[in-house]
């Protein structure tokens, strides 16, 4: 008798630094219609439980699937947001171009802190102009967040205070975070493409993923179109391309795109592509070299948003606000004011930090910390920051 059982094919964990336990339950995850058919045909069962997506496959009691996922198999899942406050407490742009989504995949070799991240690596690039909230990794592999506009100044060494960068993790727990590098433009297979400027000819090039180079360098489309007079838009036909991520160049302007007509009319925050490919790093493969299930556990980790904290009293001036852990500073003005701002952005978190308020000779601790329910904005030294306000009745 064959002993049939369901064994783990892979797991995806959704994590967020805002939450004390890091468990992010802000999404509903579902397969695309074509992936649902593939799951059924391969006897793969997918279930979401709390912050994790589990994929199990039927095996014969050993570690080999009954129906072996073939080389090149791609499973695509849609993430839809269920928490309306997600962007308030998440370090992602509050507003982004229409039609943009986030893309995660096990093709991204981004292992750190014993976790297999599905987001792209974000090493520091001296040619990039970093703005408030941008993330980069220093030479030791520790993630930092820009706390003002930074050009040409890399994140410092671990444990070094900086006026430009805020260290996110301890050197013993170097994580990798979702960033704007993971953002792509969702493009229909056939669309009207608007040019940056009218042109009498249009050159279109597209590159797909090259398994050897492990980058989007394989030419999949090259076309030149000439028009009798300059046009502002043209019909872009990508219907010959299989669904997936590509690099697109239109008249010298490049961008990452994602083509999948199954997503049309769906409120998509992100897509996840999981591949079975022998060229993947061993830790990211679904099967090992002998065809046994490898049961990888993948991770997608979001960084909590850091904002300027503004405290306002109803009438009395504030003599001081002190972080009892000695990490963040709240300088007071002279003469004293009923409003005090934090000197630098402070990460929002589910668990309040311990603060002490001094009014005259009276101290109060702990005091209320900002909630992500309300975010405003403020400009300091030419940089725009999110601002979290607290009104205290003392």
Buried (B, 14 or more C-beta within 10 A) or exposed (E): EEEEEEBBBBBBBBBBBBBEEBEBBBBEBBBBEBBBEBBEEBBBEBEBEEBBBBBBBBBEEEBBBEEBBEEEBBBBBBBBBEBEBBBBBBBBEEEEEEBBBBBBBBBBBBBBBEBBBBBBBBEBEEEBEBEBBBBBBBEEBBBBBBBBBBEEBBBBEBEEEBEBBBBBBEEEEBBBBBBBBBBBBBBBBEBEBEBEEEBEEBEBBBBBBEBEEBEBEBEBBEEEBEEEEEBEEBEBBBEEBEBBBBBBBBEEEEBBBBBBEBBEEEEBBBBBBBBBBEEBBEBBBBBEEEEBBBBBBBBBBBBBBBBBBBBBBEEEBBBBBBBEEEEBEBEBEEEBEBEBBBEBBBBBBBEEBEBBBBBEEEEEEEBEBBBBEEBEEBEBEEBEBBBBBBEBEB
